[in-house]
Amino acid sequence: IESSCDDTGAAIVRSDGTILGEALASQNEIHEEWGGVVPGLAKTAHEQQIDNVIQQALQNAGMSESMEEVDAIGVTVGPGLEICLRVGCERAKELAIRYNKPFVGVHHLEAHILMARLPVTSDSNKDDISTTTTYEPSIPFPFLALLVSGGHCQLLHCQGIGQYTILGGTLDDSLGEAYDKTARLLGLPVGGG
């Protein structure tokens, strides 16, 4: 479950990294007239969409629209907009308690970095786990990562899970803010930063 800023997302991911189903509710139209993300509006939109997004992800994964088939509930716990993160965390906590599932806090930035390690396979039969014989990440450690997410723009040396050295980063505005400011100056639509 992802609610760190202005989009509400959910995915059903198998333990080998295969994404079985996912769903996203964009908030671009809500924030466009303001020229950027308005945290209170983002929080309200998360509250309105989170259940629909979770149900759609389950449906897209071919599961009954119940958490019974899920082994654990993972949720972004930070960094991000606190009032938005709280929506996802509270919903994940409620689901974990109701369905007696482990609650897994996910570091937003580390998740972006580790996406590069998801296995890449040519097998299109994601429903048959027997076709996946071994888990082989597509990028081995160590590797170099350029992370551009929200207020974070960093160049990192990634040695292992939880082992990162920041080689450099932005000093003031995030890349998205720079895009939004430039779009306003040029008279272009703003908010997709």
Secondary structure per residue as TSV (DSSP state, phi and psi in degrees):
chain	resnum	aa	ss	phi	psi
A	1	I	-	360.0	132.2
A	2	E	B	-130.3	120.8
A	3	S	-	-145.9	38.0
A	4	S	S	-75.2	-19.2
A	5	C	S	-147.5	-102.6
A	6	D	S	-116.8	8.1
A	7	D	-	-128.5	144.6
A	8	T	E	-102.7	124.2
A	9	G	E	-133.7	155.2
A	10	A	E	-151.7	148.2
A	11	A	E	-146.0	149.6
A	12	I	E	-105.4	115.7
A	13	V	E	-120.9	126.6
A	14	R	-	-73.5	158.2
A	15	S	T	-60.6	-20.5
A	16	D	T	-88.2	4.7
A	17	G	S	96.1	-4.6
A	18	T	-	-71.0	126.9
A	19	I	E	-83.9	113.2
A	20	L	E	-83.5	-32.5
A	21	G	E	-167.1	149.4
A	22	E	E	-150.4	162.5
A	23	A	E	-153.3	151.8
A	24	L	E	-144.9	136.6
A	25	A	E	-113.7	110.6
A	26	S	-	-78.8	147.9
A	27	Q	-	-113.9	15.1
A	28	N	H	-53.3	-45.4
A	29	E	H	-65.1	-33.8
A	30	I	H	-65.5	-42.7
A	31	H	H	-93.6	-13.6
A	32	E	H	-56.4	-43.9
A	33	E	T	-67.9	-18.2
A	34	W	T	-94.7	-9.0
A	35	G	T	77.9	16.1
A	36	G	S	164.0	178.3
A	37	V	-	-74.0	129.1
A	38	V	-	-103.7	109.5
A	39	P	H	-52.4	-43.5
A	40	G	H	-63.5	-39.7
A	41	L	H	-68.4	-37.9
A	42	A	H	-63.3	-44.2
A	43	K	H	-59.1	-47.6
A	44	T	H	-61.2	-42.3
A	45	A	H	-64.6	-39.3
A	46	H	H	-59.8	-47.1
A	47	E	H	-59.9	-37.9
A	48	Q	H	-75.1	-28.6
A	49	Q	H	-106.5	-17.4
A	50	I	H	-59.2	-43.5
A	51	D	H	-65.7	-41.1
A	52	N	H	-62.6	-41.4
A	53	V	H	-65.5	-43.9
A	54	I	H	-61.9	-45.7
A	55	Q	H	-63.1	-39.8
A	56	Q	H	-66.0	-39.4
A	57	A	H	-63.4	-42.8
A	58	L	H	-61.2	-45.4
A	59	Q	H	-63.3	-43.2
A	60	N	H	-65.7	-23.7
A	61	A	T	-84.7	-2.6
A	62	G	T	76.3	21.9
A	63	M	-	-99.8	158.7
A	64	S	-	-61.4	156.6
A	65	E	S	-80.0	47.3
A	66	S	S	-132.2	150.8
A	67	M	G	-79.5	-0.6
A	68	E	G	-56.4	-36.1
A	69	E	G	-82.8	-6.7
A	70	V	-	-89.0	139.2
A	71	D	S	-86.3	-28.5
A	72	A	-	-156.1	160.8
A	73	I	E	-114.4	114.2
A	74	G	E	-103.6	143.5
A	75	V	E	-149.3	144.1
A	76	T	E	-66.8	125.1
A	77	V	E	-110.0	-6.3
A	78	G	E	151.1	167.5
A	79	P	S	-74.0	166.0
A	80	G	S	163.2	-169.4
A	81	L	-	-77.5	119.6
A	82	E	H	-54.3	-45.6
A	83	I	H	-68.9	-24.7
A	84	C	H	-80.3	-44.1
A	85	L	H	-57.0	-39.0
A	86	R	H	-59.0	-36.9
A	87	V	H	-60.9	-50.5
A	88	G	H	-65.1	-42.7
A	89	C	H	-64.1	-42.9
A	90	E	H	-64.8	-41.6
A	91	R	H	-66.6	-42.8
A	92	A	H	-62.8	-41.1
A	93	K	H	-62.8	-44.9
A	94	E	H	-58.9	-45.0
A	95	L	H	-66.4	-41.7
A	96	A	H	-61.9	-40.5
A	97	I	H	-70.5	-48.1
A	98	R	H	-60.8	-40.8
A	99	Y	T	-102.8	8.3
A	100	N	T	53.7	52.3
A	101	K	-	-114.9	151.1
A	102	P	-	-63.5	141.9
A	103	F	E	-98.3	123.5
A	104	V	E	-119.0	113.3
A	105	G	E	-78.7	133.1
A	106	V	E	-117.4	127.9
A	107	H	E	-76.4	120.4
A	108	H	H	-53.9	-50.1
A	109	L	H	-71.9	-39.6
A	110	E	H	-62.6	-36.5
A	111	A	H	-62.2	-41.9
A	112	H	H	-59.6	-45.4
A	113	I	H	-62.0	-46.2
A	114	L	H	-72.7	-15.8
A	115	M	H	-57.5	-30.6
A	116	A	T	-64.6	-19.8
A	117	R	T	-93.9	-2.9
A	118	L	S	-60.4	139.5
A	119	P	-	-66.7	143.3
A	120	V	-	-108.5	120.9
A	121	T	-	-127.2	155.3
A	122	S	S	-90.3	-5.8
A	123	D	-	-75.2	121.3
A	124	S	-	-91.1	-1.5
A	125	N	-	-92.3	77.7
A	126	K	T	-72.1	-13.8
A	127	D	T	-80.8	-17.2
A	128	D	-	-107.8	98.7
A	129	I	G	-64.8	-21.9
A	130	S	G	-67.4	-18.3
A	131	T	G	-78.6	-13.9
A	132	T	-	-100.1	105.5
A	133	T	-	-85.9	-38.6
A	134	T	-	-138.7	156.2
A	135	Y	-	-94.3	111.7
A	136	E	-	-123.7	106.7
A	137	P	-	-59.8	146.5
A	138	S	S	-73.0	-25.2
A	139	I	S	-128.8	118.5
A	140	P	-	-80.4	156.7
A	141	F	S	-74.9	149.5
A	142	P	S	-81.8	159.5
A	143	F	E	-151.4	166.0
A	144	L	E	-101.6	135.3
A	145	A	E	-128.2	138.5
A	146	L	E	-104.7	113.7
A	147	L	E	-104.8	118.5
A	148	V	E	-127.1	101.4
A	149	S	E	-150.7	116.3
A	150	G	T	55.0	-125.4
A	151	G	T	-85.2	12.6
A	152	H	E	-118.7	123.2
A	153	C	E	-135.0	106.5
A	154	Q	E	-137.8	148.7
A	155	L	E	-106.7	123.0
A	156	L	E	-126.2	144.0
A	157	H	E	-97.2	116.9
A	158	C	E	-103.9	110.3
A	159	Q	E	-94.5	-26.3
A	160	G	E	-179.4	176.2
A	161	I	T	-62.5	123.9
A	162	G	T	78.0	5.7
A	163	Q	E	-122.7	94.6
A	164	Y	E	-133.1	141.4
A	165	T	E	-116.8	123.9
A	166	I	E	-80.0	117.8
A	167	L	E	-88.8	-25.2
A	168	G	E	-178.4	166.8
A	169	G	E	-170.9	174.7
A	170	T	-	-71.8	153.4
A	171	L	S	-98.3	-25.7
A	172	D	S	-133.6	-95.2
A	173	D	S	-74.8	148.9
A	174	S	-	-74.6	163.2
A	175	L	H	-61.1	-39.4
A	176	G	H	-61.2	-42.0
A	177	E	H	-63.9	-39.6
A	178	A	H	-62.5	-42.4
A	179	Y	H	-61.5	-44.7
A	180	D	H	-62.6	-43.8
A	181	K	H	-63.3	-42.9
A	182	T	H	-64.2	-41.6
A	183	A	H	-61.7	-42.1
A	184	R	H	-61.5	-43.6
A	185	L	H	-62.0	-34.6
A	186	L	H	-90.6	-1.9
A	187	G	T	74.4	25.3
A	188	L	-	-95.0	162.3
A	189	P	-	-58.4	140.6
A	190	V	-	-116.8	151.3
A	191	G	S	124.6	-14.6
A	192	G	-	-87.4	-7.1
A	193	G	-	-0.3	360.0
